[in-house]
Amino acid sequence: MDRNLLNKQLKQLLVIECDKEDDLNWQDILNNEVLFGSSSRLDLDSLDALQLSLAVQKKYGVRIEGASQGRKVLHSIDSLADHILANA
């Protein structure tokens, strides 16, 4: 799987699944920027994390198990792509 294409798909998935089409353009999301938490500019919450996790499982067949793994995997687009490439 092409890494650049995967990153693009993940950014688009995030914007759609987290219902941010009016607030975010997927092209403005950096690969290494923090997605969740107080240091994130994206204004995503725990429900968004759940939505994104379920969408990743459905689209790529890769599960994100538990809160601790979720925090690590959903840190950035890069960390999410790494998880998918390692587990797909």
C-alpha positions as protocol buffer text, in pm:
chain_id: "A"
residue {
  index: 1
  type: MET
  ca { x: 0 y: 0 z: 0 }
}
residue {
  index: 2
  type: ASP
  ca { x: 134 y: 343 z: -93 }
}
residue {
  index: 3
  type: ARG
  ca { x: 208 y: 550 z: 219 }
}
residue {
  index: 4
  type: ASN
  ca { x: 122 y: 888 z: 64 }
}
residue {
  index: 5
  type: LEU
  ca { x: -210 y: 756 z: -64 }
}
residue {
  index: 6
  type: LEU
  ca { x: -287 y: 601 z: 275 }
}
residue {
  index: 7
  type: ASN
  ca { x: -213 y: 931 z: 454 }
}
residue {
  index: 8
  type: LYS
  ca { x: -444 y: 1114 z: 212 }
}
residue {
  index: 9
  type: GLN
  ca { x: -721 y: 857 z: 262 }
}
residue {
  index: 10
  type: LEU
  ca { x: -685 y: 876 z: 641 }
}
residue {
  index: 11
  type: LYS
  ca { x: -711 y: 1256 z: 641 }
}
residue {
  index: 12
  type: GLN
  ca { x: -1023 y: 1239 z: 426 }
}
residue {
  index: 13
  type: LEU
  ca { x: -1169 y: 965 z: 646 }
}
residue {
  index: 14
  type: LEU
  ca { x: -1103 y: 1172 z: 959 }
}
residue {
  index: 15
  type: VAL
  ca { x: -1277 y: 1481 z: 818 }
}
residue {
  index: 16
  type: ILE
  ca { x: -1581 y: 1282 z: 702 }
}
residue {
  index: 17
  type: GLU
  ca { x: -1620 y: 1045 z: 999 }
}
residue {
  index: 18
  type: CYS
  ca { x: -1569 y: 1320 z: 1258 }
}
residue {
  index: 19
  type: ASP
  ca { x: -1814 y: 1546 z: 1075 }
}
residue {
  index: 20
  type: LYS
  ca { x: -1559 y: 1825 z: 1026 }
}
residue {
  index: 21
  type: GLU
  ca { x: -1628 y: 1906 z: 659 }
}
residue {
  index: 22
  type: ASP
  ca { x: -1736 y: 2260 z: 754 }
}
residue {
  index: 23
  type: ASP
  ca { x: -1437 y: 2318 z: 983 }
}
residue {
  index: 24
  type: LEU
  ca { x: -1140 y: 2138 z: 826 }
}
residue {
  index: 25
  type: ASN
  ca { x: -993 y: 2079 z: 485 }
}
residue {
  index: 26
  type: TRP
  ca { x: -815 y: 1743 z: 475 }
}
residue {
  index: 27
  type: GLN
  ca { x: -522 y: 1905 z: 290 }
}
residue {
  index: 28
  type: ASP
  ca { x: -458 y: 2129 z: 595 }
}
residue {
  index: 29
  type: ILE
  ca { x: -395 y: 1833 z: 827 }
}
residue {
  index: 30
  type: LEU
  ca { x: -25 y: 1761 z: 872 }
}
residue {
  index: 31
  type: ASN
  ca { x: 93 y: 1401 z: 880 }
}
residue {
  index: 32
  type: ASN
  ca { x: 267 y: 1444 z: 1216 }
}
residue {
  index: 33
  type: GLU
  ca { x: 31 y: 1684 z: 1393 }
}
residue {
  index: 34
  type: VAL
  ca { x: -143 y: 1581 z: 1714 }
}
residue {
  index: 35
  type: LEU
  ca { x: -501 y: 1473 z: 1639 }
}
residue {
  index: 36
  type: PHE
  ca { x: -652 y: 1458 z: 1989 }
}
residue {
  index: 37
  type: GLY
  ca { x: -606 y: 1630 z: 2322 }
}
residue {
  index: 38
  type: SER
  ca { x: -543 y: 1978 z: 2450 }
}
residue {
  index: 39
  type: SER
  ca { x: -243 y: 2034 z: 2221 }
}
residue {
  index: 40
  type: SER
  ca { x: -448 y: 1959 z: 1907 }
}
residue {
  index: 41
  type: ARG
  ca { x: -598 y: 2236 z: 1694 }
}
residue {
  index: 42
  type: LEU
  ca { x: -851 y: 1998 z: 1536 }
}
residue {
  index: 43
  type: ASP
  ca { x: -1106 y: 2005 z: 1821 }
}
residue {
  index: 44
  type: LEU
  ca { x: -1166 y: 1629 z: 1820 }
}
residue {
  index: 45
  type: ASP
  ca { x: -1306 y: 1443 z: 2121 }
}
residue {
  index: 46
  type: SER
  ca { x: -1338 y: 1086 z: 2247 }
}
residue {
  index: 47
  type: LEU
  ca { x: -1648 y: 1024 z: 2035 }
}
residue {
  index: 48
  type: ASP
  ca { x: -1447 y: 1129 z: 1729 }
}
residue {
  index: 49
  type: ALA
  ca { x: -1175 y: 882 z: 1832 }
}
residue {
  index: 50
  type: LEU
  ca { x: -1434 y: 603 z: 1850 }
}
residue {
  index: 51
  type: GLN
  ca { x: -1582 y: 700 z: 1512 }
}
residue {
  index: 52
  type: LEU
  ca { x: -1238 y: 706 z: 1352 }
}
residue {
  index: 53
  type: SER
  ca { x: -1141 y: 372 z: 1509 }
}
residue {
  index: 54
  type: LEU
  ca { x: -1457 y: 206 z: 1378 }
}
residue {
  index: 55
  type: ALA
  ca { x: -1411 y: 356 z: 1032 }
}
residue {
  index: 56
  type: VAL
  ca { x: -1049 y: 233 z: 1018 }
}
residue {
  index: 57
  type: GLN
  ca { x: -1161 y: -116 z: 1120 }
}
residue {
  index: 58
  type: LYS
  ca { x: -1433 y: -117 z: 854 }
}
residue {
  index: 59
  type: LYS
  ca { x: -1219 y: 23 z: 571 }
}
residue {
  index: 60
  type: TYR
  ca { x: -883 y: -142 z: 644 }
}
residue {
  index: 61
  type: GLY
  ca { x: -975 y: -442 z: 863 }
}
residue {
  index: 62
  type: VAL
  ca { x: -740 y: -323 z: 1137 }
}
residue {
  index: 63
  type: ARG
  ca { x: -855 y: -298 z: 1498 }
}
residue {
  index: 64
  type: ILE
  ca { x: -741 y: -45 z: 1754 }
}
residue {
  index: 65
  type: GLU
  ca { x: -762 y: -223 z: 2090 }
}
residue {
  index: 66
  type: GLY
  ca { x: -830 y: -31 z: 2410 }
}
residue {
  index: 67
  type: ALA
  ca { x: -769 y: 320 z: 2531 }
}
residue {
  index: 68
  type: SER
  ca { x: -392 y: 297 z: 2573 }
}
residue {
  index: 69
  type: GLN
  ca { x: -337 y: 162 z: 2221 }
}
residue {
  index: 70
  type: GLY
  ca { x: -591 y: 412 z: 2091 }
}
residue {
  index: 71
  type: ARG
  ca { x: -399 y: 707 z: 2236 }
}
residue {
  index: 72
  type: LYS
  ca { x: -77 y: 584 z: 2077 }
}
residue {
  index: 73
  type: VAL
  ca { x: -223 y: 488 z: 1738 }
}
residue {
  index: 74
  type: LEU
  ca { x: -450 y: 792 z: 1703 }
}
residue {
  index: 75
  type: HIS
  ca { x: -175 y: 1038 z: 1798 }
}
residue {
  index: 76
  type: SER
  ca { x: -123 y: 1151 z: 1436 }
}
residue {
  index: 77
  type: ILE
  ca { x: -193 y: 1052 z: 1078 }
}
residue {
  index: 78
  type: ASP
  ca { x: 160 y: 905 z: 1065 }
}
residue {
  index: 79
  type: SER
  ca { x: 106 y: 686 z: 1374 }
}
residue {
  index: 80
  type: LEU
  ca { x: -230 y: 569 z: 1240 }
}
residue {
  index: 81
  type: ALA
  ca { x: -78 y: 484 z: 901 }
}
residue {
  index: 82
  type: ASP
  ca { x: 207 y: 297 z: 1073 }
}
residue {
  index: 83
  type: HIS
  ca { x: -46 y: 88 z: 1267 }
}
residue {
  index: 84
  type: ILE
  ca { x: -246 y: 5 z: 954 }
}
residue {
  index: 85
  type: LEU
  ca { x: 64 y: -85 z: 749 }
}
residue {
  index: 86
  type: ALA
  ca { x: 196 y: -306 z: 1032 }
}
residue {
  index: 87
  type: ASN
  ca { x: -135 y: -487 z: 1087 }
}
residue {
  index: 88
  type: ALA
  ca { x: -311 y: -501 z: 749 }
}
